[in-house]
């Protein structure tokens, strides 16, 4: 993998994962824990990407809230199509920060 690196105006360095972080399937767990908002980091993406991702996450959150069946497979496939490098849960579940 190639991990992109970026430096900001304060000389802080940021290392990015080449794959998009996808915690879609973790939303029910976050909801049960009492989270009332999530943040989707897409500042470097185009408007079509942002629209698709926010729509998918919004549909998932509404399905969880209203306790209706969710389309995890369909939504995850749509997210994978947006990221040519693939999607990952990253180190989120491995405990690595």
Gaussian input, Z-matrix of N, CA and C with variables (Angstrom, degrees):
# hf/3-21g

backbone

0 1
 N
 C     1     B1
 C     2     B2     1     A1
 N     3     B3     2     A2     1     D1
 C     4     B4     3     A3     2     D2
 C     5     B5     4     A4     3     D3
 N     6     B6     5     A5     4     D4
 C     7     B7     6     A6     5     D5
 C     8     B8     7     A7     6     D6
 N     9     B9     8     A8     7     D7
 C    10    B10     9     A9     8     D8
 C    11    B11    10    A10     9     D9
 N    12    B12    11    A11    10    D10
 C    13    B13    12    A12    11    D11
 C    14    B14    13    A13    12    D12
 N    15    B15    14    A14    13    D13
 C    16    B16    15    A15    14    D14
 C    17    B17    16    A16    15    D15
 N    18    B18    17    A17    16    D16
 C    19    B19    18    A18    17    D17
 C    20    B20    19    A19    18    D18
 N    21    B21    20    A20    19    D19
 C    22    B22    21    A21    20    D20
 C    23    B23    22    A22    21    D21
 N    24    B24    23    A23    22    D22
 C    25    B25    24    A24    23    D23
 C    26    B26    25    A25    24    D24
 N    27    B27    26    A26    25    D25
 C    28    B28    27    A27    26    D26
 C    29    B29    28    A28    27    D27
 N    30    B30    29    A29    28    D28
 C    31    B31    30    A30    29    D29
 C    32    B32    31    A31    30    D30
 N    33    B33    32    A32    31    D31
 C    34    B34    33    A33    32    D32
 C    35    B35    34    A34    33    D33
 N    36    B36    35    A35    34    D34
 C    37    B37    36    A36    35    D35
 C    38    B38    37    A37    36    D36
 N    39    B39    38    A38    37    D37
 C    40    B40    39    A39    38    D38
 C    41    B41    40    A40    39    D39
 N    42    B42    41    A41    40    D40
 C    43    B43    42    A42    41    D41
 C    44    B44    43    A43    42    D42
 N    45    B45    44    A44    43    D43
 C    46    B46    45    A45    44    D44
 C    47    B47    46    A46    45    D45
 N    48    B48    47    A47    46    D46
 C    49    B49    48    A48    47    D47
 C    50    B50    49    A49    48    D48
 N    51    B51    50    A50    49    D49
 C    52    B52    51    A51    50    D50
 C    53    B53    52    A52    51    D51
 N    54    B54    53    A53    52    D52
 C    55    B55    54    A54    53    D53
 C    56    B56    55    A55    54    D54
 N    57    B57    56    A56    55    D55
 C    58    B58    57    A57    56    D56
 C    59    B59    58    A58    57    D57
 N    60    B60    59    A59    58    D58
 C    61    B61    60    A60    59    D59
 C    62    B62    61    A61    60    D60
 N    63    B63    62    A62    61    D61
 C    64    B64    63    A63    62    D62
 C    65    B65    64    A64    63    D63
 N    66    B66    65    A65    64    D64
 C    67    B67    66    A66    65    D65
 C    68    B68    67    A67    66    D66
 N    69    B69    68    A68    67    D67
 C    70    B70    69    A69    68    D68
 C    71    B71    70    A70    69    D69
 N    72    B72    71    A71    70    D70
 C    73    B73    72    A72    71    D71
 C    74    B74    73    A73    72    D72
 N    75    B75    74    A74    73    D73
 C    76    B76    75    A75    74    D74
 C    77    B77    76    A76    75    D75
 N    78    B78    77    A77    76    D76
 C    79    B79    78    A78    77    D77
 C    80    B80    79    A79    78    D78
 N    81    B81    80    A80    79    D79
 C    82    B82    81    A81    80    D80
 C    83    B83    82    A82    81    D81
 N    84    B84    83    A83    82    D82
 C    85    B85    84    A84    83    D83
 C    86    B86    85    A85    84    D84
 N    87    B87    86    A86    85    D85
 C    88    B88    87    A87    86    D86
 C    89    B89    88    A88    87    D87
 N    90    B90    89    A89    88    D88
 C    91    B91    90    A90    89    D89
 C    92    B92    91    A91    90    D90
 N    93    B93    92    A92    91    D91
 C    94    B94    93    A93    92    D92
 C    95    B95    94    A94    93    D93
 N    96    B96    95    A95    94    D94
 C    97    B97    96    A96    95    D95
 C    98    B98    97    A97    96    D96
 N    99    B99    98    A98    97    D97
 C   100   B100    99    A99    98    D98
 C   101   B101   100   A100    99    D99
 N   102   B102   101   A101   100   D100
 C   103   B103   102   A102   101   D101
 C   104   B104   103   A103   102   D102
 N   105   B105   104   A104   103   D103
 C   106   B106   105   A105   104   D104
 C   107   B107   106   A106   105   D105
 N   108   B108   107   A107   106   D106
 C   109   B109   108   A108   107   D107
 C   110   B110   109   A109   108   D108
 N   111   B111   110   A110   109   D109
 C   112   B112   111   A111   110   D110
 C   113   B113   112   A112   111   D111
 N   114   B114   113   A113   112   D112
 C   115   B115   114   A114   113   D113
 C   116   B116   115   A115   114   D114
 N   117   B117   116   A116   115   D115
 C   118   B118   117   A117   116   D116
 C   119   B119   118   A118   117   D117
 N   120   B120   119   A119   118   D118
 C   121   B121   120   A120   119   D119
 C   122   B122   121   A121   120   D120
 N   123   B123   122   A122   121   D121
 C   124   B124   123   A123   122   D122
 C   125   B125   124   A124   123   D123
 N   126   B126   125   A125   124   D124
 C   127   B127   126   A126   125   D125
 C   128   B128   127   A127   126   D126
 N   129   B129   128   A128   127   D127
 C   130   B130   129   A129   128   D128
 C   131   B131   130   A130   129   D129
 N   132   B132   131   A131   130   D130
 C   133   B133   132   A132   131   D131
 C   134   B134   133   A133   132   D132
 N   135   B135   134   A134   133   D133
 C   136   B136   135   A135   134   D134
 C   137   B137   136   A136   135   D135
 N   138   B138   137   A137   136   D136
 C   139   B139   138   A138   137   D137
 C   140   B140   139   A139   138   D138
 N   141   B141   140   A140   139   D139
 C   142   B142   141   A141   140   D140
 C   143   B143   142   A142   141   D141
 N   144   B144   143   A143   142   D142
 C   145   B145   144   A144   143   D143
 C   146   B146   145   A145   144   D144
 N   147   B147   146   A146   145   D145
 C   148   B148   147   A147   146   D146
 C   149   B149   148   A148   147   D147
 N   150   B150   149   A149   148   D148
 C   151   B151   150   A150   149   D149
 C   152   B152   151   A151   150   D150
 N   153   B153   152   A152   151   D151
 C   154   B154   153   A153   152   D152
 C   155   B155   154   A154   153   D153
 N   156   B156   155   A155   154   D154
 C   157   B157   156   A156   155   D155
 C   158   B158   157   A157   156   D156
 N   159   B159   158   A158   157   D157
 C   160   B160   159   A159   158   D158
 C   161   B161   160   A160   159   D159
 N   162   B162   161   A161   160   D160
 C   163   B163   162   A162   161   D161
 C   164   B164   163   A163   162   D162
 N   165   B165   164   A164   163   D163
 C   166   B166   165   A165   164   D164
 C   167   B167   166   A166   165   D165
 N   168   B168   167   A167   166   D166
 C   169   B169   168   A168   167   D167
 C   170   B170   169   A169   168   D168
 N   171   B171   170   A170   169   D169
 C   172   B172   171   A171   170   D170
 C   173   B173   172   A172   171   D171
 N   174   B174   173   A173   172   D172
 C   175   B175   174   A174   173   D173
 C   176   B176   175   A175   174   D174
 N   177   B177   176   A176   175   D175
 C   178   B178   177   A177   176   D176
 C   179   B179   178   A178   177   D177
 N   180   B180   179   A179   178   D178
 C   181   B181   180   A180   179   D179
 C   182   B182   181   A181   180   D180
 N   183   B183   182   A182   181   D181
 C   184   B184   183   A183   182   D182
 C   185   B185   184   A184   183   D183
 N   186   B186   185   A185   184   D184
 C   187   B187   186   A186   185   D185
 C   188   B188   187   A187   186   D186
 N   189   B189   188   A188   187   D187
 C   190   B190   189   A189   188   D188
 C   191   B191   190   A190   189   D189
 N   192   B192   191   A191   190   D190
 C   193   B193   192   A192   191   D191
 C   194   B194   193   A193   192   D192
 N   195   B195   194   A194   193   D193
 C   196   B196   195   A195   194   D194
 C   197   B197   196   A196   195   D195
 N   198   B198   197   A197   196   D196
 C   199   B199   198   A198   197   D197
 C   200   B200   199   A199   198   D198
 N   201   B201   200   A200   199   D199
 C   202   B202   201   A201   200   D200
 C   203   B203   202   A202   201   D201
 N   204   B204   203   A203   202   D202
 C   205   B205   204   A204   203   D203
 C   206   B206   205   A205   204   D204
 N   207   B207   206   A206   205   D205
 C   208   B208   207   A207   206   D206
 C   209   B209   208   A208   207   D207
 N   210   B210   209   A209   208   D208
 C   211   B211   210   A210   209   D209
 C   212   B212   211   A211   210   D210
 N   213   B213   212   A212   211   D211
 C   214   B214   213   A213   212   D212
 C   215   B215   214   A214   213   D213
 N   216   B216   215   A215   214   D214
 C   217   B217   216   A216   215   D215
 C   218   B218   217   A217   216   D216
 N   219   B219   218   A218   217   D217
 C   220   B220   219   A219   218   D218
 C   221   B221   220   A220   219   D219
 N   222   B222   221   A221   220   D220
 C   223   B223   222   A222   221   D221
 C   224   B224   223   A223   222   D222
 N   225   B225   224   A224   223   D223
 C   226   B226   225   A225   224   D224
 C   227   B227   226   A226   225   D225
 N   228   B228   227   A227   226   D226
 C   229   B229   228   A228   227   D227
 C   230   B230   229   A229   228   D228
 N   231   B231   230   A230   229   D229
 C   232   B232   231   A231   230   D230
 C   233   B233   232   A232   231   D231
 N   234   B234   233   A233   232   D232
 C   235   B235   234   A234   233   D233
 C   236   B236   235   A235   234   D234
 N   237   B237   236   A236   235   D235
 C   238   B238   237   A237   236   D236
 C   239   B239   238   A238   237   D237
 N   240   B240   239   A239   238   D238
 C   241   B241   240   A240   239   D239
 C   242   B242   241   A241   240   D240
 N   243   B243   242   A242   241   D241
 C   244   B244   243   A243   242   D242
 C   245   B245   244   A244   243   D243
 N   246   B246   245   A245   244   D244
 C   247   B247   246   A246   245   D245
 C   248   B248   247   A247   246   D246
 N   249   B249   248   A248   247   D247
 C   250   B250   249   A249   248   D248
 C   251   B251   250   A250   249   D249
 N   252   B252   251   A251   250   D250
 C   253   B253   252   A252   251   D251
 C   254   B254   253   A253   252   D252
 N   255   B255   254   A254   253   D253
 C   256   B256   255   A255   254   D254
 C   257   B257   256   A256   255   D255
 N   258   B258   257   A257   256   D256
 C   259   B259   258   A258   257   D257
 C   260   B260   259   A259   258   D258
 N   261   B261   260   A260   259   D259
 C   262   B262   261   A261   260   D260
 C   263   B263   262   A262   261   D261
 N   264   B264   263   A263   262   D262
 C   265   B265   264   A264   263   D263
 C   266   B266   265   A265   264   D264
 N   267   B267   266   A266   265   D265
 C   268   B268   267   A267   266   D266
 C   269   B269   268   A268   267   D267
 N   270   B270   269   A269   268   D268
 C   271   B271   270   A270   269   D269
 C   272   B272   271   A271   270   D270
 N   273   B273   272   A272   271   D271
 C   274   B274   273   A273   272   D272
 C   275   B275   274   A274   273   D273
 N   276   B276   275   A275   274   D274
 C   277   B277   276   A276   275   D275
 C   278   B278   277   A277   276   D276
 N   279   B279   278   A278   277   D277
 C   280   B280   279   A279   278   D278
 C   281   B281   280   A280   279   D279
 N   282   B282   281   A281   280   D280
 C   283   B283   282   A282   281   D281
 C   284   B284   283   A283   282   D282
 N   285   B285   284   A284   283   D283
 C   286   B286   285   A285   284   D284
 C   287   B287   286   A286   285   D285
 N   288   B288   287   A287   286   D286
 C   289   B289   288   A288   287   D287
 C   290   B290   289   A289   288   D288

   B1=1.4504
   B2=1.5229
   B3=1.3033
   B4=1.4595
   B5=1.5285
   B6=1.3208
   B7=1.4549
   B8=1.5256
   B9=1.3253
   B10=1.4635
   B11=1.5298
   B12=1.3193
   B13=1.4645
   B14=1.5210
   B15=1.3210
   B16=1.4628
   B17=1.5263
   B18=1.3151
   B19=1.4607
   B20=1.5211
   B21=1.3486
   B22=1.4621
   B23=1.5309
   B24=1.3376
   B25=1.4599
   B26=1.5285
   B27=1.3433
   B28=1.4631
   B29=1.5301
   B30=1.3311
   B31=1.4698
   B32=1.5282
   B33=1.3308
   B34=1.4618
   B35=1.5180
   B36=1.3171
   B37=1.4504
   B38=1.5248
   B39=1.3181
   B40=1.4557
   B41=1.5213
   B42=1.3176
   B43=1.4612
   B44=1.5245
   B45=1.3117
   B46=1.4575
   B47=1.5229
   B48=1.3216
   B49=1.4504
   B50=1.5269
   B51=1.3192
   B52=1.4633
   B53=1.5317
   B54=1.3213
   B55=1.4591
   B56=1.5281
   B57=1.3252
   B58=1.4587
   B59=1.5248
   B60=1.3236
   B61=1.4594
   B62=1.5242
   B63=1.3196
   B64=1.4603
   B65=1.5255
   B66=1.3187
   B67=1.4621
   B68=1.5248
   B69=1.3064
   B70=1.4607
   B71=1.5263
   B72=1.3242
   B73=1.4603
   B74=1.5237
   B75=1.3254
   B76=1.4623
   B77=1.5233
   B78=1.3155
   B79=1.4642
   B80=1.5323
   B81=1.3465
   B82=1.4695
   B83=1.5325
   B84=1.3132
   B85=1.4671
   B86=1.5271
   B87=1.3396
   B88=1.4641
   B89=1.5343
   B90=1.3207
   B91=1.4634
   B92=1.5273
   B93=1.3468
   B94=1.4674
   B95=1.5252
   B96=1.3265
   B97=1.4643
   B98=1.5275
   B99=1.3173
   B100=1.4495
   B101=1.5136
   B102=1.3138
   B103=1.4680
   B104=1.5206
   B105=1.3208
   B106=1.4584
   B107=1.5237
   B108=1.3263
   B109=1.4649
   B110=1.5235
   B111=1.3191
   B112=1.4604
   B113=1.5242
   B114=1.3129
   B115=1.4647
   B116=1.5204
   B117=1.2988
   B118=1.4570
   B119=1.5182
   B120=1.3203
   B121=1.4661
   B122=1.5196
   B123=1.3143
   B124=1.4601
   B125=1.5211
   B126=1.3249
   B127=1.4679
   B128=1.5251
   B129=1.3097
   B130=1.4646
   B131=1.5306
   B132=1.3154
   B133=1.4615
   B134=1.5268
   B135=1.3177
   B136=1.4580
   B137=1.5187
   B138=1.3297
   B139=1.4690
   B140=1.5312
   B141=1.3255
   B142=1.4706
   B143=1.5261
   B144=1.3216
   B145=1.4662
   B146=1.5286
   B147=1.3203
   B148=1.4695
   B149=1.5245
   B150=1.3180
   B151=1.4656
   B152=1.5256
   B153=1.3238
   B154=1.4658
   B155=1.5215
   B156=1.3238
   B157=1.4665
   B158=1.5265
   B159=1.3199
   B160=1.4688
   B161=1.5281
   B162=1.3191
   B163=1.4648
   B164=1.5207
   B165=1.3217
   B166=1.4675
   B167=1.5249
   B168=1.3230
   B169=1.4649
   B170=1.5286
   B171=1.3122
   B172=1.4654
   B173=1.5268
   B174=1.3363
   B175=1.4662
   B176=1.5259
   B177=1.3151
   B178=1.4660
   B179=1.5265
   B180=1.3258
   B181=1.4671
   B182=1.5262
   B183=1.3169
   B184=1.4649
   B185=1.5249
   B186=1.3243
   B187=1.4655
   B188=1.5274
   B189=1.3180
   B190=1.4668
   B191=1.5265
   B192=1.3203
   B193=1.4627
   B194=1.5250
   B195=1.3304
   B196=1.4647
   B197=1.5286
   B198=1.3341
   B199=1.4673
   B200=1.5248
   B201=1.3238
   B202=1.4638
   B203=1.5311
   B204=1.3335
   B205=1.4697
   B206=1.5317
   B207=1.3033
   B208=1.4646
   B209=1.5213
   B210=1.3249
   B211=1.4614
   B212=1.5139
   B213=1.3506
   B214=1.4668
   B215=1.5179
   B216=1.3309
   B217=1.4693
   B218=1.5262
   B219=1.3168
   B220=1.4660
   B221=1.5294
   B222=1.3268
   B223=1.4648
   B224=1.5207
   B225=1.3290
   B226=1.4667
   B227=1.5324
   B228=1.3144
   B229=1.4677
   B230=1.5270
   B231=1.3206
   B232=1.4659
   B233=1.5312
   B234=1.3276
   B235=1.4635
   B236=1.5288
   B237=1.3189
   B238=1.4694
   B239=1.5285
   B240=1.3220
   B241=1.4598
   B242=1.5262
   B243=1.3225
   B244=1.4668
   B245=1.5239
   B246=1.3281
   B247=1.4599
   B248=1.5239
   B249=1.3324
   B250=1.4603
   B251=1.5346
   B252=1.3317
   B253=1.4668
   B254=1.5222
   B255=1.3294
   B256=1.4557
   B257=1.5181
   B258=1.3227
   B259=1.4566
   B260=1.5193
   B261=1.3176
   B262=1.4561
   B263=1.5180
   B264=1.3168
   B265=1.4582
   B266=1.5232
   B267=1.3265
   B268=1.4592
   B269=1.5128
   B270=1.2944
   B271=1.4613
   B272=1.5178
   B273=1.3132
   B274=1.4561
   B275=1.5255
   B276=1.3184
   B277=1.4621
   B278=1.5217
   B279=1.3148
   B280=1.4680
   B281=1.5235
   B282=1.3270
   B283=1.4533
   B284=1.5126
   B285=1.3267
   B286=1.4588
   B287=1.5161
   B288=1.3234
   B289=1.4649
   B290=1.4904
   A1=110.73
   A2=115.66
   A3=122.13
   A4=106.53
   A5=116.83
   A6=121.92
   A7=109.29
   A8=118.04
   A9=120.41
   A10=111.37
   A11=115.98
   A12=122.58
   A13=108.28
   A14=115.46
   A15=120.97
   A16=108.62
   A17=116.47
   A18=122.01
   A19=108.69
   A20=116.41
   A21=119.07
   A22=110.83
   A23=116.47
   A24=121.06
   A25=112.84
   A26=117.77
   A27=121.49
   A28=111.54
   A29=115.88
   A30=123.83
   A31=112.86
   A32=116.91
   A33=120.30
   A34=107.39
   A35=115.62
   A36=120.53
   A37=110.23
   A38=115.68
   A39=122.19
   A40=108.55
   A41=115.86
   A42=121.63
   A43=106.86
   A44=115.91
   A45=121.32
   A46=110.62
   A47=115.27
   A48=121.01
   A49=107.15
   A50=118.75
   A51=119.43
   A52=112.86
   A53=116.65
   A54=120.75
   A55=109.20
   A56=116.04
   A57=120.21
   A58=110.00
   A59=116.13
   A60=121.37
   A61=108.07
   A62=116.57
   A63=121.52
   A64=108.94
   A65=116.00
   A66=121.05
   A67=110.87
   A68=116.00
   A69=122.28
   A70=111.45
   A71=117.15
   A72=120.91
   A73=112.59
   A74=117.59
   A75=121.81
   A76=112.16
   A77=117.78
   A78=120.59
   A79=113.73
   A80=120.34
   A81=118.11
   A82=112.13
   A83=116.13
   A84=121.11
   A85=110.17
   A86=117.22
   A87=120.70
   A88=110.53
   A89=116.01
   A90=121.25
   A91=110.41
   A92=116.51
   A93=120.45
   A94=111.88
   A95=116.81
   A96=120.43
   A97=112.50
   A98=117.37
   A99=120.90
   A100=115.83
   A101=117.56
   A102=119.27
   A103=108.86
   A104=116.68
   A105=119.10
   A106=112.62
   A107=116.61
   A108=119.83
   A109=109.56
   A110=115.04
   A111=121.13
   A112=107.36
   A113=115.26
   A114=119.57
   A115=108.16
   A116=115.49
   A117=121.13
   A118=106.91
   A119=116.75
   A120=121.01
   A121=108.16
   A122=115.21
   A123=120.40
   A124=110.55
   A125=115.89
   A126=119.64
   A127=113.03
   A128=117.49
   A129=120.42
   A130=112.29
   A131=115.67
   A132=120.69
   A133=110.87
   A134=115.41
   A135=121.37
   A136=112.40
   A137=116.40
   A138=120.90
   A139=114.07
   A140=118.26
   A141=120.01
   A142=110.80
   A143=116.18
   A144=121.42
   A145=109.36
   A146=116.18
   A147=121.14
   A148=110.56
   A149=116.86
   A150=120.75
   A151=111.28
   A152=116.87
   A153=120.45
   A154=111.33
   A155=116.92
   A156=120.45
   A157=111.01
   A158=117.41
   A159=119.01
   A160=111.47
   A161=117.43
   A162=120.32
   A163=110.69
   A164=117.24
   A165=121.25
   A166=110.72
   A167=116.94
   A168=119.73
   A169=111.09
   A170=117.65
   A171=120.97
   A172=110.63
   A173=117.12
   A174=120.67
   A175=110.45
   A176=116.41
   A177=120.44
   A178=110.98
   A179=116.90
   A180=120.12
   A181=111.57
   A182=117.38
   A183=120.34
   A184=111.19
   A185=117.38
   A186=120.95
   A187=110.60
   A188=116.78
   A189=120.70
   A190=109.75
   A191=116.79
   A192=121.72
   A193=111.59
   A194=116.74
   A195=121.31
   A196=112.42
   A197=116.65
   A198=123.26
   A199=112.60
   A200=115.19
   A201=120.56
   A202=108.05
   A203=117.56
   A204=119.37
   A205=111.35
   A206=114.63
   A207=119.77
   A208=110.60
   A209=115.90
   A210=121.95
   A211=112.01
   A212=117.12
   A213=120.98
   A214=112.52
   A215=116.47
   A216=119.39
   A217=111.81
   A218=116.26
   A219=120.94
   A220=110.27
   A221=116.53
   A222=120.56
   A223=111.68
   A224=115.88
   A225=118.67
   A226=110.45
   A227=117.15
   A228=120.79
   A229=110.63
   A230=117.16
   A231=120.47
   A232=110.58
   A233=117.12
   A234=120.54
   A235=110.96
   A236=117.03
   A237=120.61
   A238=111.09
   A239=116.77
   A240=120.28
   A241=112.08
   A242=117.00
   A243=121.07
   A244=112.70
   A245=116.58
   A246=121.03
   A247=110.16
   A248=117.89
   A249=120.43
   A250=113.15
   A251=117.10
   A252=120.80
   A253=111.73
   A254=117.04
   A255=121.45
   A256=111.89
   A257=115.35
   A258=121.52
   A259=108.82
   A260=115.92
   A261=121.06
   A262=110.09
   A263=115.77
   A264=120.80
   A265=108.72
   A266=114.82
   A267=120.94
   A268=111.83
   A269=114.76
   A270=120.44
   A271=111.14
   A272=116.64
   A273=121.10
   A274=112.17
   A275=117.30
   A276=120.49
   A277=113.01
   A278=117.24
   A279=120.61
   A280=111.76
   A281=117.06
   A282=120.41
   A283=114.34
   A284=117.53
   A285=121.24
   A286=108.18
   A287=116.62
   A288=119.99
   A289=110.60
   D1=149.34
   D2=172.90
   D3=-109.16
   D4=121.73
   D5=-179.49
   D6=-100.63
   D7=109.09
   D8=-179.49
   D9=-62.06
   D10=142.42
   D11=178.72
   D12=-121.92
   D13=139.88
   D14=179.67
   D15=-137.34
   D16=145.85
   D17=177.10
   D18=-118.13
   D19=136.80
   D20=178.82
   D21=-93.68
   D22=-176.02
   D23=-175.76
   D24=-67.71
   D25=-12.86
   D26=178.63
   D27=-102.21
   D28=15.27
   D29=179.26
   D30=64.13
   D31=25.03
   D32=173.65
   D33=-87.32
   D34=137.75
   D35=-177.45
   D36=-102.11
   D37=140.26
   D38=178.58
   D39=-123.55
   D40=131.40
   D41=176.87
   D42=-108.44
   D43=124.62
   D44=-178.05
   D45=-104.94
   D46=146.53
   D47=173.33
   D48=-77.24
   D49=137.33
   D50=179.27
   D51=-69.52
   D52=-19.20
   D53=178.22
   D54=-100.98
   D55=149.39
   D56=177.45
   D57=-74.21
   D58=136.82
   D59=175.49
   D60=-73.19
   D61=129.57
   D62=-178.72
   D63=-130.39
   D64=104.47
   D65=178.22
   D66=-111.35
   D67=26.92
   D68=-178.52
   D69=-52.51
   D70=-47.25
   D71=-176.73
   D72=-71.43
   D73=-10.37
   D74=178.24
   D75=-90.40
   D76=-6.81
   D77=-177.29
   D78=-55.90
   D79=-41.49
   D80=178.50
   D81=-59.61
   D82=-38.01
   D83=179.01
   D84=-64.69
   D85=-47.08
   D86=177.83
   D87=-60.15
   D88=-41.44
   D89=-179.60
   D90=-61.45
   D91=-45.31
   D92=179.29
   D93=-64.24
   D94=-30.09
   D95=178.55
   D96=-76.33
   D97=-9.05
   D98=176.54
   D99=99.11
   D100=8.03
   D101=176.11
   D102=-62.69
   D103=136.57
   D104=179.35
   D105=-115.58
   D106=3.63
   D107=175.79
   D108=-157.61
   D109=157.13
   D110=174.06
   D111=-132.92
   D112=161.62
   D113=177.27
   D114=-120.45
   D115=129.25
   D116=176.54
   D117=-105.25
   D118=114.91
   D119=-179.83
   D120=-84.12
   D121=107.77
   D122=-179.42
   D123=-142.41
   D124=30.16
   D125=-175.55
   D126=-65.64
   D127=-20.40
   D128=-179.30
   D129=-100.76
   D130=7.96
   D131=-177.13
   D132=-104.90
   D133=163.80
   D134=179.66
   D135=-82.68
   D136=170.07
   D137=-177.02
   D138=-62.11
   D139=-34.79
   D140=179.44
   D141=-65.97
   D142=-41.31
   D143=177.79
   D144=-61.19
   D145=-50.32
   D146=-177.86
   D147=-59.90
   D148=-44.09
   D149=-179.68
   D150=-61.78
   D151=-46.58
   D152=-178.02
   D153=-64.68
   D154=-47.22
   D155=-177.71
   D156=-64.56
   D157=-46.39
   D158=-179.23
   D159=-66.09
   D160=-34.56
   D161=177.00
   D162=-63.91
   D163=-45.23
   D164=-179.97
   D165=-62.22
   D166=-48.77
   D167=-179.27
   D168=-64.98
   D169=-37.13
   D170=178.18
   D171=-64.47
   D172=-44.29
   D173=178.17
   D174=-61.40
   D175=-41.90
   D176=179.58
   D177=-64.05
   D178=-45.35
   D179=179.69
   D180=-63.20
   D181=-41.04
   D182=178.21
   D183=-65.59
   D184=-39.93
   D185=178.18
   D186=-63.27
   D187=-41.81
   D188=178.54
   D189=-64.71
   D190=-46.97
   D191=-177.62
   D192=-60.97
   D193=-42.41
   D194=-177.35
   D195=-90.76
   D196=4.32
   D197=177.59
   D198=53.28
   D199=47.82
   D200=175.02
   D201=-109.79
   D202=158.91
   D203=179.90
   D204=-56.42
   D205=142.43
   D206=-178.50
   D207=-108.61
   D208=151.40
   D209=-178.38
   D210=-100.64
   D211=58.09
   D212=-174.94
   D213=-52.92
   D214=-49.16
   D215=-175.65
   D216=-61.66
   D217=-44.75
   D218=-179.93
   D219=-63.28
   D220=-46.81
   D221=-178.04
   D222=-65.89
   D223=-42.62
   D224=-179.22
   D225=-64.97
   D226=-37.95
   D227=177.55
   D228=-63.50
   D229=-40.31
   D230=177.21
   D231=-62.97
   D232=-40.81
   D233=178.87
   D234=-66.33
   D235=-39.01
   D236=178.42
   D237=-62.80
   D238=-36.25
   D239=179.87
   D240=-66.63
   D241=-24.64
   D242=179.09
   D243=-79.00
   D244=-20.12
   D245=-175.19
   D246=-119.65
   D247=99.30
   D248=-178.67
   D249=-58.50
   D250=-27.02
   D251=179.83
   D252=-82.29
   D253=-9.39
   D254=-179.33
   D255=99.61
   D256=177.09
   D257=177.58
   D258=-119.45
   D259=158.23
   D260=-177.03
   D261=-149.36
   D262=158.51
   D263=168.51
   D264=-89.40
   D265=-0.79
   D266=176.53
   D267=58.28
   D268=-142.90
   D269=179.07
   D270=-92.74
   D271=7.72
   D272=-174.77
   D273=-55.26
   D274=-44.29
   D275=-177.66
   D276=-94.63
   D277=-3.01
   D278=178.38
   D279=-94.09
   D280=-7.62
   D281=178.40
   D282=78.53
   D283=16.75
   D284=-179.95
   D285=-99.27
   D286=127.10
   D287=178.06
   D288=-109.93

